[in-house]
Amino acid sequence: MQIKGRVALVTGSASGMGRGTAEIMAQHGVKIVINDINQEQVDEVVKGIKEAGGEAIGIAADITKKDQVEAMFQKVVDTFGRIDILVNNAGISKDKGILKMSEADWDSVLAVDLKGVFLCCQAAIKFMREQNYGRIVNISSRAWLGGPGQANYSAAKAGVVGLTRTLALEMGKKGITVNCIPPGIIETAMWQALPEATKERLNQAQPTGKIGAPRDIARAVMFFASDEAGYITGQTMYVCGGKSLFANIG
Ligand SMILES: NC(=O)c1ccc[n+]([C@@H]2O[C@H](COP(=O)([O-])OP(=O)(O)OC[C@H]3O[C@@H](n4cnc5c(N)ncnc54)[C@H](O)[C@@H]3O)[C@@H](O)[C@H]2O)c1
């Protein structure tokens, strides 16, 4: 899979699966831009990648703010000369039943999980069009199929699927592919904090009998982001151990 030497920005990559994806891509020779809100956390991930022999820079920016997003992509191009791969990974959730969900709960989740993806796509595409090359991978969630208590999150992640399909059509003749990965449960800090009985129940609900790891997401991202995947666009590929086959169980 040809990906070495490409320049990739992964949003929300100071923790969880974004961090895992960025680290694994760096191991494959991708020049990585770590983005997240907190500068210290960004610096720590960049340091780790460099110590492991990889190439990385860090940019703290809030992806819900257009001016910060535009400045971030300008800095990437000033540093590396181009932006080949964008992984829209940053996301938050604020789960509540519909009658308890405040307007602020709705607005904040939609702002990060959908508007942030739009702003980053728009800023990246300005440069990718000039290059006539780009790979955009949007991280949605299996929850876009529907999840009780997740009206805001599910709506935002469903929006990401629609945005992916539309941008794939708009950018098809510009050498830019846009694809989407809805993960199922992935082992991040949130999972590790769950009670053992809950983990057991969730594992049992998986068709594969186990949940995924950040490396499972990283491999799928790298497939869509590779040179060879140029004829694949607008697609949604679940990485969820088969759980999407029965949307609402567990
Ligand atoms: N972990 C799972 O089981 C799972 C399942 C399905 C989908 N997802 C999705 O995968 C992505 C990563 O999830 P994770 O579990 O690794 O979460 P995480 O909380 O570990 O990482 C998300 C990162 O996004 C950053 N972030 C939040 N708001 C931001 C903003 N405005 N600007 C820049 N960065 C911001 C956070 O600081 C954090 O570091 C999210 O989009 C999430 O919705 C996760």
The ligand as a Tripos MOL2 file, in Angstrom:
@<TRIPOS>MOLECULE
LIG
   44    48     1     0     0
SMALL
NO_CHARGES

@<TRIPOS>ATOM
      1 N1        -14.2140    5.0730   20.9560 N.am      1 LIG1
      2 C1        -15.2550    4.5640   20.3640 C.2       1 LIG1
      3 O1        -15.7200    3.4710   20.7400 O.2       1 LIG1
      4 C2        -15.8880    5.2560   19.1640 C.ar      1 LIG1
      5 C3        -16.8970    4.5950   18.4690 C.ar      1 LIG1
      6 C4        -17.4670    5.2060   17.3560 C.ar      1 LIG1
      7 C5        -17.0170    6.4400   16.9320 C.ar      1 LIG1
      8 N2        -16.0330    7.0600   17.6250 N.ar      1 LIG1
      9 C6        -15.5760    8.3620   17.0990 C.3       1 LIG1
     10 O2        -14.1730    8.2670   16.8850 O.3       1 LIG1
     11 C7        -13.5470    9.5280   17.0990 C.3       1 LIG1
     12 C8        -12.4560    9.4100   18.1450 C.3       1 LIG1
     13 O3        -13.0190    8.8890   19.3350 O.3       1 LIG1
     14 P1        -12.1380    8.4940   20.6180 P.3       1 LIG1
     15 O4        -12.8750    7.4410   21.3260 O.co2     1 LIG1
     16 O5        -10.7370    8.2470   20.2170 O.co2     1 LIG1
     17 O6        -12.3040    9.8370   21.4680 O.3       1 LIG1
     18 P2        -11.2730   10.6990   22.3460 P.3       1 LIG1
     19 O7        -12.0920   11.5300   23.2470 O.co2     1 LIG1
     20 O8        -10.2180    9.8160   22.9410 O.co2     1 LIG1
     21 O9        -10.5690   11.6060   21.2370 O.3       1 LIG1
     22 C9        -11.2320   12.6860   20.6200 C.3       1 LIG1
     23 C10       -10.2760   13.8580   20.5800 C.3       1 LIG1
     24 O10       -10.9270   14.9470   19.9120 O.3       1 LIG1
     25 C11       -10.4780   16.1330   20.5470 C.3       1 LIG1
     26 N3        -11.3890   17.2510   20.2880 N.ar      1 LIG1
     27 C12       -12.6240   17.4620   20.8420 C.ar      1 LIG1
     28 N4        -13.1210   18.6320   20.4190 N.ar      1 LIG1
     29 C13       -12.1990   19.1760   19.5720 C.ar      1 LIG1
     30 C14       -12.1350   20.3730   18.8330 C.ar      1 LIG1
     31 N5        -13.1390   21.2720   18.8740 N.pl3     1 LIG1
     32 N6        -11.0360   20.6270   18.0830 N.ar      1 LIG1
     33 C15       -10.0180   19.7240   18.0400 C.ar      1 LIG1
     34 N7        -10.0120   18.5710   18.7290 N.ar      1 LIG1
     35 C16       -11.0910   18.2920   19.4830 C.ar      1 LIG1
     36 C17       -10.4390   15.7670   22.0340 C.3       1 LIG1
     37 O11        -9.6500   16.6880   22.7780 O.3       1 LIG1
     38 C18        -9.8700   14.3560   21.9810 C.3       1 LIG1
     39 O12        -8.4630   14.3360   22.1230 O.3       1 LIG1
     40 C19       -14.6860   10.4670   17.4930 C.3       1 LIG1
     41 O13       -15.1520   11.1560   16.3540 O.3       1 LIG1
     42 C20       -15.7570    9.5320   18.0150 C.3       1 LIG1
     43 O14       -17.0400   10.0970   17.9150 O.3       1 LIG1
     44 C21       -15.4810    6.5100   18.7370 C.ar      1 LIG1
@<TRIPOS>BOND
     1     1     2 1
     2     2     3 2
     3     2     4 1
     4     4     5 ar
     5     4    44 ar
     6     5     6 ar
     7     6     7 ar
     8     7     8 ar
     9     8     9 1
    10     8    44 ar
    11     9    10 1
    12     9    42 1
    13    10    11 1
    14    11    12 1
    15    11    40 1
    16    12    13 1
    17    13    14 1
    18    14    15 2
    19    14    16 1
    20    14    17 1
    21    17    18 1
    22    18    19 2
    23    18    20 1
    24    18    21 1
    25    21    22 1
    26    22    23 1
    27    23    24 1
    28    23    38 1
    29    24    25 1
    30    25    26 1
    31    25    36 1
    32    26    27 ar
    33    26    35 ar
    34    27    28 ar
    35    28    29 ar
    36    29    30 ar
    37    29    35 ar
    38    30    31 1
    39    30    32 ar
    40    32    33 ar
    41    33    34 ar
    42    34    35 ar
    43    36    37 1
    44    36    38 1
    45    38    39 1
    46    40    41 1
    47    40    42 1
    48    42    43 1
@<TRIPOS>SUBSTRUCTURE
     1 LIG1         1 GROUP 0 **** ****
